Amino acid sequence: MLGGISIWQLLIVLGIIILIFGTKKLRNVGGDLGDAVKGFKKAVNDEEKKDDTADKPHARVSQEESGNTYDVNAEQQSEKQEERK
């Protein structure tokens, strides 16, 4: 007995549910419920993996300085402006 409910009572309730909804609809509901649980588990696992990678140190990127700098927004000067310099 399960909390005052016998196995026969559960079978009768299950039979009534099958008669009302039909096996095809119950199968669809069960499949949808299973897909929802799988999606939830996947989201939880993805979040845990995301948290694990956040704790790891990131690779450092360095740049060797050559001593020369270049102005990427340089404009061509007219001849008059060059003569003034």
MDTraj code that builds the backbone (N, CA, C; nanometers):
import mdtraj as md
import numpy as np

residues = "MET LEU GLY GLY ILE SER ILE TRP GLN LEU LEU ILE VAL LEU GLY ILE ILE ILE LEU ILE PHE GLY THR LYS LYS LEU ARG ASN VAL GLY GLY ASP LEU GLY ASP ALA VAL LYS GLY PHE LYS LYS ALA VAL ASN ASP GLU GLU LYS LYS ASP ASP THR ALA ASP LYS PRO HIS ALA ARG VAL SER GLN GLU GLU SER GLY ASN THR TYR ASP VAL ASN ALA GLU GLN GLN SER GLU LYS GLN GLU GLU ARG LYS".split()
xyz = np.array([
    [0.0837, -0.1189, 0.0000],
    [0.0000, 0.0000, 0.0000],
    [0.0873, 0.1240, 0.0000],
    [0.0419, 0.2169, -0.0720],
    [0.1158, 0.3398, -0.0887],
    [0.0333, 0.4547, -0.0315],
    [0.0537, 0.4879, 0.0918],
    [-0.0198, 0.5983, 0.1534],
    [-0.1708, 0.5774, 0.1527],
    [-0.2150, 0.4532, 0.1690],
    [-0.3582, 0.4264, 0.1722],
    [-0.4167, 0.3978, 0.0349],
    [-0.3361, 0.3980, -0.0696],
    [-0.3849, 0.3689, -0.2052],
    [-0.3299, 0.2331, -0.2464],
    [-0.4175, 0.1436, -0.2858],
    [-0.3719, 0.0099, -0.3248],
    [-0.3365, 0.0085, -0.4732],
    [-0.2687, -0.0984, -0.5147],
    [-0.2294, -0.1143, -0.6537],
    [-0.3522, -0.1234, -0.7440],
    [-0.4611, -0.1824, -0.6945],
    [-0.5835, -0.1960, -0.7744],
    [-0.6463, -0.0603, -0.8012],
    [-0.6425, 0.0266, -0.7015],
    [-0.6977, 0.1610, -0.7207],
    [-0.6152, 0.2382, -0.8248],
    [-0.4839, 0.2225, -0.8202],
    [-0.3981, 0.2887, -0.9187],
    [-0.4247, 0.2361, -1.0596],
    [-0.4442, 0.1053, -1.0722],
    [-0.4734, 0.0463, -1.2031],
    [-0.6072, 0.0943, -1.2571],
    [-0.7066, 0.1071, -1.1715],
    [-0.8374, 0.1566, -1.2145],
    [-0.8267, 0.3008, -1.2629],
    [-0.7549, 0.3839, -1.1887],
    [-0.7355, 0.5240, -1.2289],
    [-0.6601, 0.5307, -1.3607],
    [-0.5558, 0.4497, -1.3769],
    [-0.4796, 0.4459, -1.5012],
    [-0.5684, 0.4026, -1.6178],
    [-0.6541, 0.3036, -1.5961],
    [-0.7476, 0.2588, -1.7003],
    [-0.8435, 0.3681, -1.7418],
    [-0.8947, 0.4430, -1.6457],
    [-0.9875, 0.5532, -1.6768],
    [-0.9158, 0.6623, -1.7573],
    [-0.7944, 0.6912, -1.7187],
    [-0.7157, 0.7939, -1.7905],
    [-0.6913, 0.7502, -1.9343],
    [-0.6583, 0.6229, -1.9539],
    [-0.6356, 0.5707, -2.0894],
    [-0.7640, 0.5776, -2.1708],
    [-0.8777, 0.5462, -2.1095],
    [-1.0051, 0.5547, -2.1813],
    [-1.0397, 0.6981, -2.2205],
    [-1.0075, 0.7929, -2.1339],
    [-1.0417, 0.9331, -2.1609],
    [-0.9499, 0.9924, -2.2683],
    [-0.8201, 0.9789, -2.2490],
    [-0.7245, 1.0460, -2.3375],
    [-0.6767, 0.9591, -2.4533],
    [-0.6723, 0.8311, -2.4375],
    [-0.6204, 0.7436, -2.5424],
    [-0.4699, 0.7265, -2.5288],
    [-0.4209, 0.6150, -2.5796],
    [-0.2787, 0.5843, -2.5626],
    [-0.1895, 0.6750, -2.6464],
    [-0.2378, 0.7168, -2.7638],
    [-0.1547, 0.8012, -2.8507],
    [-0.1271, 0.9360, -2.7852],
    [-0.2288, 0.9973, -2.7292],
    [-0.2106, 1.1272, -2.6651],
    [-0.1218, 1.1142, -2.5410],
    [-0.1410, 1.0065, -2.4647],
    [-0.0560, 0.9855, -2.3470],
    [0.0897, 0.9634, -2.3883],
    [0.1108, 0.8934, -2.5004],
    [0.2463, 0.8704, -2.5502],
    [0.3114, 1.0043, -2.5898],
    [0.2329, 1.0899, -2.6550],
    [0.2843, 1.2216, -2.6941],
    [0.3186, 1.3062, -2.5721],
    [0.2318, 1.3024, -2.4726],
    [0.2583, 1.3788, -2.3495],
    [0.3841, 1.3261, -2.2809],
    [0.3993, 1.1951, -2.2760],
    [0.5185, 1.1353, -2.2148],
    [0.6448, 1.1724, -2.2905],
    [0.6374, 1.1726, -2.4245],
    [0.7534, 1.2120, -2.5054],
    [0.7902, 1.3578, -2.4849],
    [0.6891, 1.4434, -2.4796],
    [0.7145, 1.5858, -2.4564],
    [0.7758, 1.6095, -2.3192],
    [0.7257, 1.5364, -2.2205],
    [0.7804, 1.5492, -2.0854],
    [0.9252, 1.5010, -2.0810],
    [0.9543, 1.3908, -2.1493],
    [1.0915, 1.3399, -2.1559],
    [1.1857, 1.4369, -2.2246],
    [1.1404, 1.4987, -2.3343],
    [1.2223, 1.5982, -2.4042],
    [1.2496, 1.7198, -2.3158],
    [1.1497, 1.7603, -2.2391],
    [1.1677, 1.8749, -2.1497],
    [1.2708, 1.8438, -2.0417],
    [1.2657, 1.7224, -1.9872],
    [1.3621, 1.6833, -1.8839],
    [1.5032, 1.6775, -1.9437],
    [1.5160, 1.6214, -2.0652],
    [1.6475, 1.6157, -2.1310],
    [1.7020, 1.7550, -2.1564],
    [1.6167, 1.8453, -2.2019],
    [1.6593, 1.9835, -2.2263],
    [1.7045, 2.0522, -2.0989],
    [1.6325, 2.0264, -1.9907],
    [1.6700, 2.0861, -1.8620],
    [1.8048, 2.0335, -1.8156],
    [1.8258, 1.9017, -1.8263],
    [1.9531, 1.8431, -1.7845],
    [2.0680, 1.8963, -1.8689],
    [2.0448, 1.9116, -1.9986],
    [2.1498, 1.9632, -2.0872],
    [2.1848, 2.1067, -2.0497],
    [2.0840, 2.1880, -2.0206],
    [2.1090, 2.3269, -1.9819],
    [2.1878, 2.3348, -1.8521],
    [2.1557, 2.2478, -1.7575],
    [2.2292, 2.2464, -1.6303],
    [2.3737, 2.2049, -1.6532],
    [2.3967, 2.1011, -1.7361],
    [2.5325, 2.0562, -1.7642],
    [2.6118, 2.1621, -1.8387],
    [2.5486, 2.2324, -1.9346],
    [2.6170, 2.3384, -2.0074],
    [2.6558, 2.4514, -1.9141],
    [2.5694, 2.4834, -1.8204],
    [2.5986, 2.5904, -1.7239],
    [2.7154, 2.5509, -1.6333],
    [2.7202, 2.4239, -1.5919],
    [2.8310, 2.3774, -1.5077],
    [2.9624, 2.3831, -1.5847],
    [2.9614, 2.3448, -1.7123],
    [3.0821, 2.3519, -1.7941],
    [3.1266, 2.4959, -1.8122],
    [3.0299, 2.5859, -1.8283],
    [3.0606, 2.7270, -1.8441],
    [3.1270, 2.7808, -1.7164],
    [3.0757, 2.7400, -1.6010],
    [3.1333, 2.7831, -1.4741],
    [3.2742, 2.7264, -1.4557],
    [3.2975, 2.6028, -1.4989],
    [3.4295, 2.5414, -1.4868],
    [3.5324, 2.6156, -1.5700],
    [3.4970, 2.6588, -1.6885],
    [3.5928, 2.7280, -1.7746],
    [3.6159, 2.8706, -1.7273],
    [3.5216, 2.9277, -1.6543],
    [3.5390, 3.0640, -1.6045],
    [3.6452, 3.0686, -1.4946],
    [3.6643, 2.9596, -1.4224],
    [3.7613, 2.9570, -1.3141],
    [3.9040, 2.9372, -1.3636],
    [3.9208, 2.8828, -1.4824],
    [4.0539, 2.8564, -1.5345],
    [4.1173, 2.9861, -1.5836],
    [4.2498, 2.9991, -1.5693],
    [4.3155, 3.1207, -1.6187],
    [4.3127, 3.1252, -1.7708],
    [4.3004, 3.2431, -1.8214],
    [4.2969, 3.2621, -1.9657],
    [4.4387, 3.2802, -2.0182],
    [4.4593, 3.2481, -2.1426],
    [4.5906, 3.2654, -2.2045],
    [4.6208, 3.4141, -2.2150],
    [4.7446, 3.4494, -2.1910],
    [4.7848, 3.5882, -2.2003],
    [4.8376, 3.6144, -2.3402],
    [4.7988, 3.7237, -2.3950],
    [4.8438, 3.7622, -2.5278],
    [4.9363, 3.8813, -2.5108],
    [5.0551, 3.8688, -2.5655],
    [5.1486, 3.9805, -2.5550],
    [5.1924, 4.0204, -2.6950],
    [5.2406, 4.1425, -2.7056],
    [5.2851, 4.1954, -2.8336],
    [5.4242, 4.2512, -2.8140],
    [5.5115, 4.2109, -2.9022],
    [5.6471, 4.2653, -2.8956],
    [5.6461, 4.4041, -2.9554],
    [5.7029, 4.4976, -2.8816],
    [5.7060, 4.6347, -2.9304],
    [5.8317, 4.6551, -3.0132],
    [5.8133, 4.7087, -3.1323],
    [5.9269, 4.7277, -3.2215],
    [5.9863, 4.8669, -3.2092],
    [5.9241, 4.9558, -3.1392],
    [5.9770, 5.0911, -3.1252],
    [5.9169, 5.1869, -3.2263],
    [5.8615, 5.1369, -3.3334],
    [5.7991, 5.2219, -3.4348],
    [5.6490, 5.2247, -3.4117],
    [5.5915, 5.3410, -3.4225],
    [5.4478, 5.3537, -3.4145],
    [5.3957, 5.4091, -3.5455],
    [5.2792, 5.3686, -3.5810],
    [5.2194, 5.4115, -3.7066],
    [5.0825, 5.4701, -3.6780],
    [5.0532, 5.5801, -3.7438],
    [4.9236, 5.6442, -3.7305],
    [4.8330, 5.5878, -3.8385],
    [4.7343, 5.5113, -3.7973],
    [4.6473, 5.4476, -3.8950],
    [4.5471, 5.5448, -3.9544],
    [4.5334, 5.6613, -3.8949],
    [4.4412, 5.7619, -3.9464],
    [4.5167, 5.8741, -4.0170],
    [4.6337, 5.8461, -4.0639],
    [4.7153, 5.9492, -4.1281],
    [4.6525, 5.9924, -4.2594],
    [4.6634, 6.1193, -4.2872],
    [4.6127, 6.1743, -4.4116],
    [4.7297, 6.2337, -4.4882],
    [4.7160, 6.2354, -4.6175],
    [4.8227, 6.2912, -4.6995],
    [4.8198, 6.4424, -4.6860],
    [4.9375, 6.4992, -4.6604],
    [4.9459, 6.6432, -4.6436],
    [4.9709, 6.7082, -4.7795],
    [4.9188, 6.8242, -4.7929],
    [4.9448, 6.8973, -4.9172],
    [5.0876, 6.9502, -4.9156],
    [5.1382, 6.9917, -5.0308],
    [5.2771, 7.0391, -5.0416],
    [5.2989, 7.1633, -4.9578],
    [5.1982, 7.2493, -4.9440],
    [5.2116, 7.3729, -4.8671],
    [5.2320, 7.3405, -4.7188],
    [5.1611, 7.2428, -4.6682],
    [5.1742, 7.2053, -4.5279],
    [5.3105, 7.1410, -4.5023],
    [5.3645, 7.0667, -4.5997],
    [5.4958, 7.0048, -4.5837],
    [5.6058, 7.1098, -4.5832],
    [5.5893, 7.2181, -4.6620],
    [5.6909, 7.3241, -4.6687],
    [5.6975, 7.4006, -4.5361],
    [5.5867, 7.4125, -4.4674],
    [5.5837, 7.4862, -4.3404],
    [5.6640, 7.4128, -4.2339],
    [5.6753, 7.2855, -4.2457],
    [5.7454, 7.2061, -4.1440],
    [5.8891, 7.2156, -4.1643],
])
top = md.Topology()
chain = top.add_chain()
for i, resn in enumerate(residues, 1):
    res = top.add_residue(resn, chain, resSeq=i)
    for name in ("N", "CA", "C"):
        top.add_atom(name, md.element.get_by_symbol(name[0]), res)
traj = md.Trajectory(xyz[None], top)
